[in-house]
Amino acid sequence: MVEHHQTCITQSHRQRADQQILVWAWAIAMLALTAAGCRTYHQASQTICHDTTDVDAVMCRVDTGNAGSIEHTADTRPLTLEDFKSGNEIQYWEITLEEALSTALSSTQVMRELGATIMRSPDLVVTEQSRPLQQTDPRFGIEGALSAFDAQLDVLATFQNNDRRFNNRFFGGGSNVFIQDRHDYIAQLSKRSATGAEFALRSITDYDANNATGNITPSAWQQQLEGEIRQPLLQGGGLTFNRIAGPGGGPGVYNGILIAKVNSDINDMEFELALRRFVSDVTNAYWDLYFAYRDFDAKHFALEKSRETWLNYEAQKVANRRSGAAEALAREQYYRFQSELEDAIAGKATQRTESGSGTQGGVFAGVGGVQAAERKLRLMIGLPQRGEQLLRPSDEPVAAPIRFDWDSIAAEALRQRVELRKQRLVVERRRLELLAAKNFLLPQLDMIGRYRYRGLDKNWIGNDSAFRDLGSGDFQEWEAGFELSLPVGFRQAHAAVQNAKLQLAREQAILTEQSRRVTHDLAAMVAEADRAFQQTQTNMNRFLAAADAVETLEANRRAGLPVNLEQLLDAQRRLSDAQTSYFTAKTEYAVALKNIDFEKGSLLRNSRLYLASNN
């Protein structure tokens, strides 16, 4: 018996040695495959291996202060007043507002603005990546929320070699010295359903070779196939909660698919807000340039008139028919208009018409300067600051009066204004969060079920195998039960519900106040459009009257009739001011009409711009 037992142990050791050889061969093969993967997978050397070339290059740039890359533009020296005085012929690009908007949208990745947000707060700037950034957010995006319901594969393999000595044979399986080789392999495929249920299919394989005297065989394989389900019946269960809060939701933390969808829609609204502001600012820059050219025309006409007057009085001074004081007054007027013309050509580094915070369309600033306004329009539509052709608007402002039906445009503003649509989404998100918060007032009661097939034999597969024994169906187990858990008093849950109610009330109050502000701003723009049109008519009559006065005085002077010089010089100034005021009013009317579209939410539609959904 002793010899037979020693023979069995010897055979067991040989089998164990063979198993160890197989295990080491398997481990070496896996390491070889892993190493091969490190060489072939293009990101592995940067993440899990020891190649630090990329990170060293990044830190070198950080340490030397040359972090990031700088894109060098093709901009050359800007046009200045000296270029205009050089006498070179200027080529113009007669550009329409539609062409300007088309050029702007096709040449930018950033929603530019006339302010300096991109320098002051670059994180607030909206770009063409803003929408996909939210959608691909692994934490709060739609795909991130859906990933909680993805199937999960888990694999575990462990290997043990035990060599123990026991004082009592009972603990050593009938021997004081216990020698064992043990392998455990677990493969599990699990998935969570939309109702909160957790499903799992599990394969458990273990190999055990030991010298216990009670063994059927010195070594054995055991195979188990197991199915498991855990279904929440109260807290955490049901379609409503899991679609709102997600499987990992907690009081105040809601990130389910419905919340992610609403957040994605809100992000689309924010992109639309930025696009609307961009279109408004491009339009403002276009009309700024239109006014700059008209202001230049007025100053140039006044300069030519004053030149003619000055030369006439200079000739009379030489002929001793006029005093030197008269010639000096005419000369001062000429240089005054020349100074104004130079400003009308070059402009000053002042802010042009802009929409401020983006919640309003902006009020026309009335700042001249062709070169400055042209550079600003080039900046907005993405052109180099200097081109072979000078941009010149070819569109004219609307000259006819436009009357609006107040009830119609007010209803359109409340329905279409993007800020209100965005806030309505925020209100609905708060309603969803309140529904999810109420779920935490319930106790956590889970139903648990498990079913298992078992097989045991000296081989894993083939004859006399654990799989063959499992397939016989002789050994089956099941388990069912319930698990209850609840915090006494539900203090956190009650706080979460109260907080959700307050959040909902706050957002509803904000929506109401925003609606009042929208109708107020729309009324202000309708009144502004009416004022600007009336100013257009009034200043046109003023301009015609001033032109008649100058023409009459000039005719008298040419006829040799006595003319009051100061009256003539004053009439020329009045004519220049009246002409500038007339074009100012025309531009204000164009901006006001644009602002009405801005306020009632139709600016993008009337500009024939539409957002395509990526969902």
C-alpha positions as CSV (number, residue, x, y, z in Angstrom):
1,M,0.0,0.0,0.0
2,V,2.8,2.4,0.9
3,E,4.6,1.6,-2.4
4,H,1.3,2.1,-4.3
5,H,0.7,5.4,-2.5
6,Q,4.3,6.5,-3.3
7,T,3.7,5.6,-6.9
8,C,0.5,7.6,-7.1
9,I,2.3,10.6,-5.6
10,T,5.2,10.2,-8.1
11,Q,2.7,10.1,-10.9
12,S,1.0,13.2,-9.4
13,H,4.3,15.0,-9.3
14,R,4.9,14.1,-12.9
15,Q,1.5,15.3,-14.0
16,R,2.1,18.5,-11.9
17,A,5.4,19.0,-13.7
18,D,3.8,18.5,-17.1
19,Q,1.1,21.0,-16.1
20,Q,3.7,23.5,-14.9
21,I,5.5,23.2,-18.3
22,L,2.2,23.9,-20.1
23,V,1.5,26.9,-17.9
24,W,4.9,28.3,-18.4
25,A,4.6,27.7,-22.2
26,W,1.2,29.5,-22.1
27,A,2.6,32.4,-20.1
28,I,5.6,32.8,-22.5
29,A,3.3,32.7,-25.5
30,M,1.1,35.4,-24.0
31,L,4.1,37.6,-23.2
32,A,5.3,37.1,-26.7
33,L,2.0,38.2,-28.1
34,T,1.9,41.2,-25.7
35,A,5.4,42.2,-26.8
36,A,4.4,41.9,-30.4
37,G,1.3,44.0,-29.7
38,C,3.6,46.7,-28.2
39,R,5.5,46.9,-31.5
40,T,2.5,46.8,-33.8
41,Y,-0.1,48.9,-32.0
42,H,0.6,52.5,-32.8
43,Q,-0.2,54.0,-29.4
44,A,1.3,51.3,-27.2
45,S,4.9,52.8,-27.2
46,Q,3.5,56.1,-25.9
47,T,1.3,54.6,-23.2
48,I,2.3,51.3,-21.7
49,C,5.9,50.8,-22.8
50,H,9.1,52.6,-21.9
51,D,9.5,54.8,-25.0
52,T,9.5,58.4,-23.5
53,T,10.4,60.2,-26.7
54,D,7.1,61.9,-27.1
55,V,6.7,63.0,-23.5
56,D,10.3,64.2,-23.4
57,A,9.7,66.4,-26.4
58,V,6.6,67.9,-24.9
59,M,8.3,68.6,-21.6
60,C,11.3,70.1,-23.4
61,R,8.9,72.6,-25.1
62,V,7.3,73.3,-21.7
63,D,10.6,73.9,-19.9
64,T,11.9,76.2,-22.6
65,G,8.7,78.2,-22.8
66,N,7.9,77.1,-26.4
67,A,4.9,75.0,-25.6
68,G,2.4,74.6,-28.5
69,S,2.8,75.5,-32.1
70,I,2.3,78.9,-33.7
71,E,0.7,79.2,-37.1
72,H,2.3,81.9,-39.0
73,T,-0.1,84.0,-41.1
74,A,0.5,85.4,-44.5
75,D,-0.4,89.0,-43.4
76,T,1.7,91.8,-44.7
77,R,2.1,95.4,-43.6
78,P,-1.4,97.0,-43.3
79,L,-2.6,99.8,-45.5
80,T,-2.1,103.2,-44.0
81,L,-2.9,106.8,-44.8
82,E,0.5,107.1,-46.5
83,D,-0.4,104.4,-49.0
84,F,-3.6,106.3,-49.9
85,K,-1.6,109.5,-50.5
86,S,0.9,107.8,-52.7
87,G,-1.5,108.1,-55.6
88,N,-1.5,104.4,-56.5
89,E,-4.7,103.2,-58.2
90,I,-6.9,101.2,-55.8
91,Q,-8.7,98.1,-56.9
92,Y,-12.0,97.4,-55.2
93,W,-13.9,94.2,-54.4
94,E,-17.6,95.0,-54.5
95,I,-18.8,92.6,-51.9
96,T,-22.4,91.9,-51.0
97,L,-23.5,91.1,-47.4
98,E,-24.4,87.5,-48.5
99,E,-20.9,87.1,-49.9
100,A,-19.4,88.4,-46.7
101,L,-21.4,85.9,-44.6
102,S,-20.5,83.0,-47.0
103,T,-16.8,83.9,-46.9
104,A,-16.9,84.2,-43.1
105,L,-18.6,80.8,-42.5
106,S,-16.4,79.0,-45.0
107,S,-13.0,80.3,-43.7
108,T,-13.3,79.9,-39.9
109,Q,-13.1,77.3,-37.2
110,V,-13.7,79.9,-34.5
111,M,-16.8,82.0,-34.0
112,R,-15.1,85.4,-34.2
113,E,-16.4,88.5,-32.5
114,L,-15.6,92.1,-32.5
115,G,-14.5,92.1,-28.9
116,A,-11.4,90.5,-27.5
117,T,-12.8,87.4,-25.8
118,I,-10.4,85.1,-27.7
119,M,-7.5,86.9,-26.0
120,R,-9.2,87.5,-22.6
121,S,-11.0,84.2,-22.1
122,P,-10.1,81.7,-24.8
123,D,-12.0,78.9,-23.0
124,L,-15.3,80.8,-23.6
125,V,-14.8,81.0,-27.4
126,V,-17.0,78.7,-29.4
127,T,-15.4,76.8,-32.3
128,E,-16.6,74.2,-34.8
129,Q,-15.3,71.6,-32.4
130,S,-17.6,72.8,-29.6
131,R,-20.5,70.5,-30.5
132,P,-18.6,67.3,-31.1
133,L,-16.6,68.0,-27.9
134,Q,-19.8,67.8,-25.9
135,Q,-21.1,64.8,-27.8
136,T,-17.8,62.8,-27.3
137,D,-17.4,63.8,-23.6
138,P,-16.7,60.4,-22.0
139,R,-18.3,61.6,-18.7
140,F,-21.4,63.6,-19.7
141,G,-21.9,62.9,-23.5
142,I,-24.6,60.6,-25.0
143,E,-22.0,57.9,-25.8
144,G,-20.7,58.1,-22.3
145,A,-24.2,57.6,-20.9
146,L,-24.9,54.7,-23.2
147,S,-21.7,53.0,-22.2
148,A,-23.1,52.2,-18.8
149,F,-25.3,49.6,-20.6
150,D,-22.5,48.1,-22.7
151,A,-21.7,44.4,-22.2
152,Q,-18.6,43.9,-20.1
153,L,-16.1,41.0,-20.5
154,D,-14.0,40.1,-17.5
155,V,-11.3,37.3,-17.5
156,L,-9.3,36.2,-14.5
157,A,-6.6,33.5,-14.4
158,T,-4.7,32.7,-11.2
159,F,-2.1,29.9,-10.5
160,Q,-1.1,28.6,-7.1
161,N,1.5,26.2,-5.8
162,N,1.0,25.2,-2.2
163,D,3.4,23.1,-0.1
164,R,2.2,23.0,3.6
165,R,2.7,21.0,6.7
166,F,-0.1,20.4,9.1
167,N,-0.1,19.2,12.7
168,N,-3.4,17.4,12.1
169,R,-4.0,15.1,9.1
170,F,-7.6,16.2,9.0
171,F,-6.5,19.7,7.7
172,G,-4.0,18.1,5.3
173,G,-6.6,15.9,3.5
174,G,-5.3,12.8,5.3
175,S,-1.7,13.7,5.3
176,N,0.6,15.9,7.5
177,V,2.2,17.3,4.3
178,F,-0.1,18.8,1.8
179,I,1.2,19.4,-1.8
180,Q,-1.0,21.1,-4.3
181,D,-1.0,22.8,-7.8
182,R,-4.2,24.9,-8.4
183,H,-5.3,26.9,-11.4
184,D,-8.5,29.1,-11.5
185,Y,-9.9,30.5,-14.7
186,I,-13.0,32.8,-14.6
187,A,-14.6,34.3,-17.7
188,Q,-17.7,36.5,-17.3
189,L,-19.9,38.4,-19.7
190,S,-22.2,40.9,-17.9
191,K,-24.6,43.5,-19.0
192,R,-27.0,46.0,-17.4
193,S,-30.5,46.4,-18.8
194,A,-32.5,49.6,-19.2
195,T,-34.6,48.5,-16.2
196,G,-31.6,48.4,-13.9
197,A,-31.2,44.6,-14.0
198,E,-27.8,43.1,-14.0
199,F,-27.3,40.0,-16.0
200,A,-24.1,37.8,-15.9
201,L,-23.0,34.6,-17.7
202,R,-20.0,33.1,-16.0
203,S,-17.6,30.2,-16.7
204,I,-15.6,29.0,-13.7
205,T,-12.8,26.5,-14.4
206,D,-10.4,25.2,-11.7
207,Y,-7.7,22.6,-11.8
208,D,-6.6,20.9,-8.6
209,A,-3.7,18.4,-8.2
210,N,-2.9,17.4,-4.6
211,N,-1.8,14.5,-2.5
212,A,-5.0,14.3,-0.4
213,T,-5.7,10.6,0.3
214,G,-9.5,10.9,-0.2
215,N,-9.2,12.1,-3.9
216,I,-10.9,10.1,-6.6
217,T,-7.9,11.0,-8.9
218,P,-4.7,12.7,-8.0
219,S,-5.7,15.7,-10.2
220,A,-9.1,16.9,-11.3
221,W,-10.8,19.6,-13.3
222,Q,-14.0,21.3,-12.2
223,Q,-16.1,23.2,-14.7
224,Q,-19.1,25.5,-13.8
225,L,-21.4,27.4,-16.0
226,E,-23.4,30.0,-14.1
227,G,-26.2,32.5,-14.9
228,E,-27.0,35.3,-12.5
229,I,-29.6,38.2,-12.4
230,R,-30.1,41.0,-9.9
231,Q,-33.2,43.1,-10.5
232,P,-33.9,46.2,-8.4
233,L,-37.6,46.3,-7.5
234,L,-37.8,49.8,-5.8
235,Q,-34.8,52.1,-5.7
236,G,-32.7,52.0,-8.8
237,G,-35.2,50.0,-10.8
238,G,-37.4,50.8,-13.8
239,L,-37.0,52.5,-17.1
240,T,-37.7,56.0,-15.8
241,F,-34.9,56.2,-13.2
242,N,-32.3,54.4,-15.3
243,R,-32.9,56.6,-18.4
244,I,-32.6,59.7,-16.3
245,A,-30.0,59.0,-13.7
246,G,-28.2,56.1,-15.2
247,P,-27.1,52.9,-13.3
248,G,-24.4,54.9,-11.4
249,G,-26.7,57.7,-10.4
250,G,-27.0,59.0,-6.8
251,P,-28.8,61.8,-5.0
252,G,-27.9,65.0,-6.9
253,V,-25.9,63.0,-9.5
254,Y,-27.9,62.3,-12.6
255,N,-26.2,61.3,-15.9
256,G,-28.5,59.0,-17.7
257,I,-29.2,59.0,-21.4
258,L,-32.1,61.4,-21.2
259,I,-30.0,64.0,-19.2
260,A,-27.2,63.5,-21.7
261,K,-29.6,64.1,-24.6
262,V,-30.9,67.3,-23.1
263,N,-27.4,68.5,-22.4
264,S,-26.5,67.8,-26.0
265,D,-29.5,69.8,-27.2
266,I,-28.5,72.6,-24.8
267,N,-25.0,72.5,-26.3
268,D,-26.5,72.8,-29.8
269,M,-28.4,75.9,-28.5
270,E,-25.2,77.4,-27.2
271,F,-23.5,76.8,-30.6
272,E,-26.5,78.5,-32.3
273,L,-26.1,81.5,-29.9
274,A,-22.5,81.8,-30.9
275,L,-23.4,81.5,-34.6
276,R,-26.1,84.1,-34.3
277,R,-23.7,86.5,-32.6
278,F,-21.1,85.8,-35.3
279,V,-23.5,86.6,-38.1
280,S,-24.7,89.7,-36.3
281,D,-21.1,90.9,-35.8
282,V,-20.2,90.3,-39.5
283,T,-23.3,92.2,-40.5
284,N,-22.4,95.1,-38.1
285,A,-18.9,95.1,-39.6
286,Y,-20.3,95.2,-43.1
287,W,-22.5,98.2,-42.4
288,D,-19.7,99.9,-40.5
289,L,-17.6,99.7,-43.7
290,Y,-20.6,101.0,-45.7
291,F,-20.9,104.0,-43.5
292,A,-17.1,104.6,-43.6
293,Y,-17.2,104.9,-47.4
294,R,-20.2,107.2,-47.3
295,D,-18.5,109.3,-44.6
296,F,-15.4,109.4,-46.8
297,D,-17.5,110.7,-49.7
298,A,-19.0,113.4,-47.6
299,K,-15.6,114.6,-46.3
300,H,-14.1,114.4,-49.8
301,F,-16.9,116.5,-51.3
302,A,-16.6,119.0,-48.5
303,L,-12.8,119.2,-49.0
304,E,-13.2,119.9,-52.7
305,K,-15.7,122.7,-52.0
306,S,-13.4,124.2,-49.4
307,R,-10.4,124.0,-51.8
308,E,-12.4,125.9,-54.5
309,T,-13.4,128.6,-52.0
310,W,-9.8,128.9,-50.6
311,L,-8.3,129.2,-54.0
312,N,-10.8,131.9,-55.0
313,Y,-10.1,134.0,-51.9
314,E,-6.3,133.5,-52.3
315,A,-6.6,134.8,-55.8
316,Q,-8.6,137.8,-54.6
317,K,-6.0,138.4,-51.9
318,V,-3.2,138.5,-54.5
319,A,-5.2,141.0,-56.5
320,N,-5.7,143.1,-53.4
321,R,-9.5,142.7,-53.6
322,R,-9.8,140.7,-50.4
323,S,-8.0,140.9,-47.0
324,G,-5.6,138.3,-45.8
325,A,-8.1,137.4,-43.0
326,A,-10.7,136.2,-45.5
327,E,-8.1,134.0,-47.2
328,A,-6.9,132.6,-43.8
329,L,-10.4,131.7,-42.8
330,A,-11.0,129.9,-46.1
331,R,-7.6,128.2,-45.7
332,E,-8.4,127.1,-42.1
333,Q,-11.6,125.6,-43.3
334,Y,-9.8,123.7,-46.0
335,Y,-7.3,122.1,-43.6
336,R,-10.1,121.3,-41.2
337,F,-11.9,119.3,-43.9
338,Q,-8.5,117.7,-44.9
339,S,-8.1,116.5,-41.3
340,E,-11.5,115.1,-41.2
341,L,-10.9,113.4,-44.6
342,E,-7.7,111.8,-43.3
343,D,-9.6,110.4,-40.4
344,A,-12.4,109.2,-42.7
345,I,-9.7,107.3,-44.8
346,A,-7.6,105.8,-42.0
347,G,-9.9,105.8,-39.0
348,K,-9.0,105.5,-35.4
349,A,-8.3,102.4,-33.3
350,T,-11.7,102.6,-31.6
351,Q,-14.3,99.9,-31.1
352,R,-16.8,99.5,-33.9
353,T,-20.5,98.4,-33.7
354,E,-20.6,95.2,-31.6
355,S,-23.1,93.1,-29.9
356,G,-21.6,93.3,-26.4
357,S,-22.4,90.1,-24.4
358,G,-24.1,88.6,-27.4
359,T,-27.6,89.0,-26.0
360,Q,-28.3,92.0,-28.2
361,G,-27.5,92.9,-31.8
362,G,-25.6,96.1,-31.0
363,V,-26.2,99.7,-31.7
364,F,-24.5,101.4,-34.6
365,A,-21.4,103.2,-33.3
366,G,-21.1,105.7,-36.2
367,V,-17.3,105.5,-36.3
368,G,-15.7,106.3,-39.7
369,G,-12.4,105.3,-41.2
370,V,-12.4,103.2,-44.4
371,Q,-9.1,101.4,-43.7
372,A,-9.9,100.6,-40.1
373,A,-13.4,99.4,-40.9
374,E,-12.1,97.3,-43.9
375,R,-9.5,95.6,-41.7
376,K,-12.2,94.8,-39.1
377,L,-14.5,93.2,-41.8
378,R,-11.5,91.3,-43.1
379,L,-10.8,90.0,-39.6
380,M,-14.4,88.9,-39.2
381,I,-14.7,87.1,-42.5
382,G,-11.3,85.4,-42.3
383,L,-9.3,87.3,-44.9
384,P,-5.7,88.6,-44.6
385,Q,-5.5,92.1,-43.2
386,R,-4.3,93.4,-46.6
387,G,-5.3,92.1,-50.0
388,E,-4.9,93.2,-53.6
389,Q,-8.4,94.6,-53.6
390,L,-10.0,96.8,-51.0
391,L,-13.4,95.5,-49.8
392,R,-16.3,97.9,-50.6
393,P,-19.9,97.0,-49.7
394,S,-22.2,96.9,-52.8
395,D,-25.5,96.5,-50.9
396,E,-27.6,99.5,-50.0
397,P,-29.6,99.8,-46.8
398,V,-33.4,99.4,-47.1
399,A,-34.9,102.7,-47.9
400,A,-38.6,101.9,-47.5
401,P,-40.4,101.9,-44.2
402,I,-41.2,98.5,-42.8
403,R,-44.1,98.0,-40.4
404,F,-44.3,95.1,-38.1
405,D,-47.4,93.4,-36.6
406,W,-46.5,93.5,-32.9
407,D,-48.6,90.4,-31.8
408,S,-47.1,88.4,-34.6
409,I,-43.4,89.2,-34.0
410,A,-43.8,89.1,-30.2
411,A,-45.2,85.5,-30.5
412,E,-42.4,84.6,-32.9
413,A,-39.8,85.9,-30.5
414,L,-41.2,83.9,-27.6
415,R,-41.3,80.8,-29.7
416,Q,-38.0,81.1,-31.7
417,R,-35.6,83.1,-29.5
418,V,-32.7,80.7,-28.8
419,E,-32.2,81.8,-25.3
420,L,-35.7,80.9,-24.4
421,R,-35.5,77.6,-26.2
422,K,-32.4,76.8,-24.3
423,Q,-33.9,77.8,-21.0
424,R,-37.0,75.7,-21.7
425,L,-34.7,72.7,-22.1
426,V,-33.0,73.5,-18.8
427,V,-36.5,73.5,-17.1
428,E,-37.3,70.1,-18.6
429,R,-33.9,68.8,-17.4
430,R,-34.8,69.9,-13.9
431,R,-38.2,68.1,-14.2
432,L,-36.3,64.9,-15.1
433,E,-34.0,65.4,-12.2
434,L,-36.9,65.8,-9.8
435,L,-38.4,62.5,-11.0
436,A,-35.1,60.7,-10.4
437,A,-34.6,62.3,-7.0
438,K,-38.0,60.9,-5.8
439,N,-36.7,57.4,-6.6
440,F,-34.2,57.7,-3.7
441,L,-37.1,58.0,-1.2
442,L,-37.7,54.3,-1.8
443,P,-35.8,51.5,0.0
444,Q,-33.4,49.4,-2.1
445,L,-35.0,46.0,-2.6
446,D,-33.3,43.7,-5.1
447,M,-34.4,40.3,-6.3
448,I,-31.5,37.9,-6.8
449,G,-31.4,34.7,-8.9
450,R,-28.6,32.3,-9.8
451,Y,-28.5,29.0,-11.6
452,R,-25.4,26.8,-12.0
453,Y,-24.3,23.6,-13.9
454,R,-21.3,21.7,-12.5
455,G,-19.0,19.0,-13.8
456,L,-15.9,17.3,-12.3
457,D,-13.4,14.8,-13.7
458,K,-9.7,14.1,-14.2
459,N,-9.6,15.9,-17.6
460,W,-11.0,19.2,-18.8
461,I,-12.3,18.2,-22.2
462,G,-12.6,14.8,-24.0
463,N,-13.2,11.5,-22.3
464,D,-13.5,11.5,-18.5
465,S,-13.7,15.3,-18.6
466,A,-15.4,18.0,-16.5
467,F,-17.2,19.2,-19.6
468,R,-18.6,15.8,-20.3
469,D,-19.8,15.5,-16.7
470,L,-21.3,19.0,-16.9
471,G,-23.1,18.1,-20.1
472,S,-24.8,15.2,-18.4
473,G,-26.9,17.7,-16.4
474,D,-26.6,15.6,-13.3
475,F,-25.3,18.4,-11.1
476,Q,-27.4,21.6,-11.1
477,E,-27.8,24.3,-8.4
478,W,-30.0,27.3,-8.0
479,E,-30.4,30.2,-5.6
480,A,-33.1,32.9,-5.3
481,G,-33.7,35.6,-2.7
482,F,-34.2,39.2,-1.9
483,E,-31.9,41.8,-0.4
484,L,-33.2,44.9,1.4
485,S,-31.2,48.0,2.3
486,L,-32.5,51.4,3.5
487,P,-31.1,54.4,5.4
488,V,-33.3,55.2,8.4
489,G,-35.0,58.6,7.8
490,F,-33.8,59.0,4.2
491,R,-32.2,62.3,5.1
492,Q,-30.1,62.6,1.9
493,A,-33.0,61.6,-0.3
494,H,-35.3,64.2,1.2
495,A,-32.6,66.8,0.7
496,A,-32.2,65.8,-2.9
497,V,-35.9,66.1,-3.6
498,Q,-36.1,69.5,-2.0
499,N,-33.0,70.7,-3.9
500,A,-34.5,69.4,-7.2
501,K,-37.8,71.3,-6.5
502,L,-35.9,74.5,-5.7
503,Q,-33.8,74.1,-8.9
504,L,-36.9,73.7,-11.0
505,A,-38.6,76.7,-9.4
506,R,-35.5,78.8,-10.0
507,E,-35.2,77.8,-13.7
508,Q,-38.9,78.5,-14.2
509,A,-38.6,82.0,-12.7
510,I,-35.6,82.7,-14.9
511,L,-37.6,81.6,-18.0
512,T,-40.4,83.9,-17.1
513,E,-38.1,86.9,-16.6
514,Q,-36.2,86.1,-19.8
515,S,-39.5,86.1,-21.7
516,R,-40.2,89.6,-20.3
517,R,-36.8,90.8,-21.3
518,V,-37.1,89.4,-24.8
519,T,-40.4,91.3,-25.5
520,H,-38.9,94.4,-23.9
521,D,-35.8,94.3,-26.1
522,L,-37.9,93.6,-29.2
523,A,-40.1,96.6,-28.5
524,A,-37.0,98.7,-28.1
525,M,-35.6,97.6,-31.5
526,V,-39.0,98.2,-33.2
527,A,-39.0,101.7,-31.7
528,E,-35.3,102.1,-32.8
529,A,-36.1,101.1,-36.4
530,D,-39.0,103.6,-36.5
531,R,-36.7,106.4,-35.1
532,A,-33.9,105.6,-37.5
533,F,-36.2,105.7,-40.5
534,Q,-37.7,109.0,-39.4
535,Q,-34.2,110.3,-38.9
536,T,-33.3,109.1,-42.4
537,Q,-36.2,111.2,-43.9
538,T,-35.4,114.2,-41.7
539,N,-31.7,114.2,-42.4
540,M,-32.3,113.7,-46.1
541,N,-34.3,116.9,-46.1
542,R,-31.6,118.6,-44.0
543,F,-29.0,117.5,-46.5
544,L,-31.0,118.8,-49.5
545,A,-31.5,122.1,-47.7
546,A,-27.9,122.5,-46.9
547,A,-26.9,121.6,-50.4
548,D,-29.3,124.3,-51.8
549,A,-27.8,126.8,-49.4
550,V,-24.2,126.1,-50.5
551,E,-25.2,126.0,-54.2
552,T,-26.9,129.4,-53.9
553,L,-24.0,131.1,-52.1
554,E,-21.5,129.5,-54.5
555,A,-23.6,130.8,-57.5
556,N,-23.6,134.3,-56.0
557,R,-19.9,134.2,-55.5
558,R,-19.2,133.0,-59.0
559,A,-21.5,135.8,-60.3
560,G,-19.5,138.4,-58.4
561,L,-22.3,139.2,-56.0
562,P,-21.3,140.0,-52.4
563,V,-21.2,136.9,-50.2
564,N,-20.6,136.7,-46.5
565,L,-17.5,134.5,-46.1
566,E,-18.4,133.2,-42.7
567,Q,-21.9,132.4,-43.9
568,L,-20.4,130.5,-46.8
569,L,-17.9,128.6,-44.7
570,D,-20.7,127.7,-42.1
571,A,-22.9,126.5,-44.9
572,Q,-20.2,124.2,-46.2
573,R,-19.7,122.7,-42.7
574,R,-23.5,122.3,-42.3
575,L,-23.6,120.5,-45.7
576,S,-20.8,118.1,-44.6
577,D,-22.5,117.4,-41.3
578,A,-25.9,116.9,-42.8
579,Q,-24.6,114.4,-45.4
580,T,-22.8,112.4,-42.7
581,S,-25.9,112.5,-40.5
582,Y,-28.0,111.2,-43.4
583,F,-25.8,108.2,-44.0
584,T,-25.6,107.7,-40.3
585,A,-29.4,107.4,-40.1
586,K,-29.4,105.1,-43.1
587,T,-26.9,102.8,-41.5
588,E,-28.7,102.9,-38.2
589,Y,-31.9,101.9,-39.9
590,A,-30.1,98.9,-41.6
591,V,-28.7,97.8,-38.2
592,A,-32.0,98.2,-36.5
593,L,-33.8,96.0,-39.0
594,K,-31.1,93.4,-38.5
595,N,-31.6,93.7,-34.7
596,I,-35.3,93.1,-35.0
597,D,-34.5,89.8,-36.7
598,F,-31.9,89.2,-33.9
599,E,-34.5,89.8,-31.2
600,K,-37.3,87.7,-32.7
601,G,-35.0,84.8,-33.4
602,S,-35.1,84.9,-37.2
603,L,-31.6,86.3,-38.0
604,L,-30.1,83.0,-39.1
605,R,-33.2,81.9,-41.1
606,N,-33.4,85.3,-42.9
607,S,-29.7,85.0,-43.6
608,R,-30.4,81.5,-45.1
609,L,-28.3,79.7,-42.5
610,Y,-29.5,76.5,-40.9
611,L,-27.9,74.2,-38.4
612,A,-27.6,70.5,-39.2
613,S,-27.9,68.1,-36.3
614,N,-25.1,65.6,-35.7
615,N,-27.3,63.3,-33.6
